[in-house]
């Protein structure tokens, strides 16, 4: 995977943290936003949010850089 001049390798999926369901003022937990995300991002009974990347080659990444999936 390349973004700008930097290259990365995929280290595995990233699940979504439950902290996002907690109202920061009251401490009360709700079902959102995980309930909504689960409709679109559930894979093998896990709610996935993204992908952990590990740098494989140094380089600069800038806003607007193209993301390229390489073999």
N, C-alpha and C positions, 0 to 999 in steps of 0.2 A: 504494500500500500504506500503510495506517495502523496504527500500534500506539499505543494510548493517544491522546495529543494530537499525536504526531509523525507526519509524513508522509515517506515514502521512495519513491525510484524504483529499480527493479531495474537494476543495472549489468552483470549477467551471472552465469553459474554459477561456483561455487567448487568446485575439486577438492580431494581429500583429500591431505594432506601425508604423505610416507613416513616422517617422523620417528616417527610413532606405531607403526611396526613395529620400532623399535630398543629393545632392553632397555637402559635408562638406566644400569644397574650394570655390564653386561658389554660393551656396544657391539655385541652380536650382533643382526643383523636376522633377523626371522622373517616369516611371511606374514600373521599376524593383527595388527590387526583388519581389514586391507584385504580379505582373502579373503572374510570373512563379509559385509562391507559391499558387496562387488561383487555378491553374490547379489541384493541389494535396490536398489542405487543406481546401476547401470550404465546410462548413456545414450550412445548412439553411440560405444561402445568407451571411454568415459571414466568413471571412478568419481567421481560427483558427491556432494558433501557438503552443499552449501547454496547460498545465493544471496548475492552481494555486493549490499548496499544502500547508496544514497547519500542523505543527508538532502535532502529537498525543501522541508520547512517545519519549523521548530523546534517542540519541544514535549516534554513530560515522558512518560517511559515507566516504568511501575511493574509490579511483579510481579502477574500476574493480569490485565493489560490485554488486551483483545480485539485480535486481529489481523484487519484487514478488508482484503480485496482490492477496490480501487476501479478503475473503468474510466478 
